[in-house]
């Protein structure tokens, strides 16, 4: 049977199922599946469905009513890392680091819009033509960004960034060649001894994955508070863990809880460490102040093309939130952050640690950066993260104490 014909028969069966649902209460998945089975048995003979088509119809109806419709097939594939929907007729997926166009489509724009509303409802968010941009997440933790018309001219745009069901460990990253064991040994000591680390990189470079992997080195007895726009971190070994998530304003324009609000609240929760999922704006002020007020071992991430670019972005973000001289901003950054870790995505799709840099001081109006590890490529095009010098974690801590003393 042709797909189009089967799809049309599916619409008729769906109407039959909807007519039998008890909308006065919240029905379980098992009850819905039972009704679907009854309808398929009753109407399947009339529509001359084969056994294989009945099985396909059962799953398709359940996915459309209780899951993510045609996208469920993609969400169930653990090898797919990104799903990009450019309107009802255009769906792209990233698998194994390669981008390809999927051969399926939504039957209508309305069906995609209905799915969008279902997705944002998972996170108690709302999206409409009046407020056409929203961030949300799926029940499995996947991050979702939605843009509707009139902003999106070619229909609803949905981008789904998926994460492994089990957190990726540093051991796996070493096995994949994303980082060397020598660098991991240094970073393990840096995290365990309370150095403040900042991870930078471009979009899709693996910043959240690396932050997750680094968090496995946090001592289990510490109290950790994570702060994110959308909860993505998967810290499982720390029992004293608090996870905070920002909230957008409601349709009336009230109720917004920003990253800045959450950092300030976290400071009153007696944290040992604060992990800020990503710094994008004026919340950089509060993050740096947290790092400078006894919360050693804090970690965060930000978008940049290099460590030097990340420093410039941090300066700009602090100035967005506080009107102070640039020299004072640079002193704050130099006293707060011990190490920068920069990640990148290579042309072959692999994600690598490209730089590990120590903040070694503030002199003559500039923050001094000292490369510890750098990704180098030989004549054959083979790359490796190489040690520039013998890294000493304690030196960063000593420098930070000196700078704080100078500020006082």
FENNORUR-V519425 format. One record per residue. N is the residue number from 0. RES is the residue in one letter. NEAR is the number of other ideal C-beta (glycine too) atoms within 12 Angstrom. Layout:
N | RES | NEAR
N | RES | NEAR
This chain:
0 | X | 18
1 | X | 9
2 | X | 17
3 | X | 12
4 | X | 15
5 | X | 25
6 | X | 27
7 | X | 17
8 | X | 30
9 | X | 38
10 | X | 22
11 | X | 24
12 | X | 37
13 | X | 33
14 | X | 18
15 | X | 26
16 | X | 33
17 | X | 20
18 | X | 16
19 | X | 24
20 | X | 25
21 | X | 15
22 | X | 10
23 | X | 6
24 | X | 8
25 | X | 11
26 | X | 20
27 | X | 13
28 | X | 15
29 | X | 12
30 | X | 20
31 | X | 28
32 | X | 23
33 | X | 20
34 | X | 29
35 | X | 36
36 | X | 25
37 | X | 21
38 | X | 34
39 | X | 35
40 | X | 20
41 | X | 20
42 | X | 26
43 | X | 29
44 | X | 13
45 | X | 14
46 | X | 24
47 | X | 14
48 | X | 27
49 | X | 16
50 | X | 14
51 | X | 13
52 | X | 24
53 | X | 28
54 | X | 17
55 | X | 24
56 | X | 35
57 | X | 30
58 | X | 25
59 | X | 33
60 | X | 39
61 | X | 30
62 | X | 28
63 | X | 33
64 | X | 31
65 | X | 27
66 | X | 27
67 | X | 34
68 | X | 37
69 | X | 30
70 | X | 35
71 | X | 28
72 | X | 22
73 | X | 33
74 | X | 31
75 | X | 20
76 | X | 18
77 | X | 16
78 | X | 16
79 | X | 30
80 | X | 32
81 | X | 33
82 | X | 39
83 | X | 30
84 | X | 41
85 | X | 24
86 | X | 26
87 | X | 28
88 | X | 21
89 | X | 24
90 | X | 34
91 | X | 27
92 | X | 31
93 | X | 26
94 | X | 21
95 | X | 16
96 | X | 21
97 | X | 17
98 | X | 18
99 | X | 17
100 | X | 18
101 | X | 25
102 | X | 14
103 | X | 23
104 | X | 25
105 | X | 29
106 | X | 24
107 | X | 19
108 | X | 22
109 | X | 15
110 | X | 28
111 | X | 35
112 | X | 29
113 | X | 22
114 | X | 39
115 | X | 42
116 | X | 23
117 | X | 29
118 | X | 39
119 | X | 32
120 | X | 20
121 | X | 28
122 | X | 29
123 | X | 16
124 | X | 32
125 | X | 29
126 | X | 35
127 | X | 21
128 | X | 18
129 | X | 17
130 | X | 23
131 | X | 23
132 | X | 28
133 | X | 38
134 | X | 35
135 | X | 35
136 | X | 30
137 | X | 35
138 | X | 19
139 | X | 25
140 | X | 29
141 | X | 35
142 | X | 35
143 | X | 42
144 | X | 33
145 | X | 39
146 | X | 28
147 | X | 30
148 | X | 22
149 | X | 15
150 | X | 19
151 | X | 27
152 | X | 13
153 | X | 18
154 | X | 29
155 | X | 42
156 | X | 31
157 | X | 43
158 | X | 31
159 | X | 37
160 | X | 32
161 | X | 33
162 | X | 30
163 | X | 24
164 | X | 16
165 | X | 15
166 | X | 26
167 | X | 28
168 | X | 26
169 | X | 30
170 | X | 17
171 | X | 22
172 | X | 33
173 | X | 23
174 | X | 14
175 | X | 22
176 | X | 21
177 | X | 36
178 | X | 42
179 | X | 28
180 | X | 21
181 | X | 22
182 | X | 38
183 | X | 31
184 | X | 21
185 | X | 38
186 | X | 41
187 | X | 28
188 | X | 25
189 | X | 37
190 | X | 36
191 | X | 24
192 | X | 25
193 | X | 28
194 | X | 41
195 | X | 43
196 | X | 46
197 | X | 47
198 | X | 47
199 | X | 41
200 | X | 37
201 | X | 24
202 | X | 23
203 | X | 26
204 | X | 33
205 | X | 39
206 | X | 39
207 | X | 43
208 | X | 38
209 | X | 43
210 | X | 44
211 | X | 36
212 | X | 40
213 | X | 46
214 | X | 42
215 | X | 31
216 | X | 34
217 | X | 41
218 | X | 22
219 | X | 18
220 | X | 13
221 | X | 29
222 | X | 24
223 | X | 37
224 | X | 37
225 | X | 41
226 | X | 43
227 | X | 38
228 | X | 35
229 | X | 34
230 | X | 33
231 | X | 34
232 | X | 41
233 | X | 29
234 | X | 33
235 | X | 18
236 | X | 19
237 | X | 27
238 | X | 14
239 | X | 21
240 | X | 26
241 | X | 28
242 | X | 26
243 | X | 32
244 | X | 29
245 | X | 31
246 | X | 25
247 | X | 28
248 | X | 18
249 | X | 18
250 | X | 16
251 | X | 11
252 | X | 11
253 | X | 10
254 | X | 16
255 | X | 19
256 | X | 22
257 | X | 25
258 | X | 38
259 | X | 30
260 | X | 21
261 | X | 34
262 | X | 39
263 | X | 24
264 | X | 22
265 | X | 34
266 | X | 25
267 | X | 15
268 | X | 24
269 | X | 17
270 | X | 34
271 | X | 26
272 | X | 41
273 | X | 48
274 | X | 49
275 | X | 47
276 | X | 39
277 | X | 36
278 | X | 45
279 | X | 27
280 | X | 26
281 | X | 24
282 | X | 36
283 | X | 38
284 | X | 33
285 | X | 35
286 | X | 43
287 | X | 38
288 | X | 31
289 | X | 40
290 | X | 42
291 | X | 29
292 | X | 23
293 | X | 20
294 | X | 33
295 | X | 34
296 | X | 38
297 | X | 45
298 | X | 50
299 | X | 47
300 | X | 44
301 | X | 45
302 | X | 27
303 | X | 34
304 | X | 22
305 | X | 27
306 | X | 37
307 | X | 22
308 | X | 22
309 | X | 38
310 | X | 35
311 | X | 24
312 | X | 30
313 | X | 42
314 | X | 33
315 | X | 25
316 | X | 34
317 | X | 34
318 | X | 24
319 | X | 20
320 | X | 27
321 | X | 23
322 | X | 12
323 | X | 19
324 | X | 14
325 | X | 22
326 | X | 20
327 | X | 22
328 | X | 32
329 | X | 33
330 | X | 32
331 | X | 39
332 | X | 46
333 | X | 38
334 | X | 33
335 | X | 45
336 | X | 48
337 | X | 46
338 | X | 48
339 | X | 47
340 | X | 52
341 | X | 42
342 | X | 43
343 | X | 35
344 | X | 25
345 | X | 24
346 | X | 13
347 | X | 15
348 | X | 21
349 | X | 24
350 | X | 34
351 | X | 36
352 | X | 48
353 | X | 38
354 | X | 38
355 | X | 45
356 | X | 35
357 | X | 40
358 | X | 43
359 | X | 29
360 | X | 26
361 | X | 30
362 | X | 18
363 | X | 9
364 | X | 15
365 | X | 20
366 | X | 34
367 | X | 22
368 | X | 35
369 | X | 26
370 | X | 28
371 | X | 36
372 | X | 36
373 | X | 29
374 | X | 31
375 | X | 19
376 | X | 16
377 | X | 10
378 | X | 7
379 | X | 7
380 | X | 11
381 | X | 14
382 | X | 23
383 | X | 23
384 | X | 34
385 | X | 23
386 | X | 21
387 | X | 21
388 | X | 17
389 | X | 13
390 | X | 30
391 | X | 21
392 | X | 30
393 | X | 18
394 | X | 25
395 | X | 38
396 | X | 27
397 | X | 19
398 | X | 32
399 | X | 36
400 | X | 19
401 | X | 21
402 | X | 30
403 | X | 22
404 | X | 12
405 | X | 18
406 | X | 19
407 | X | 10
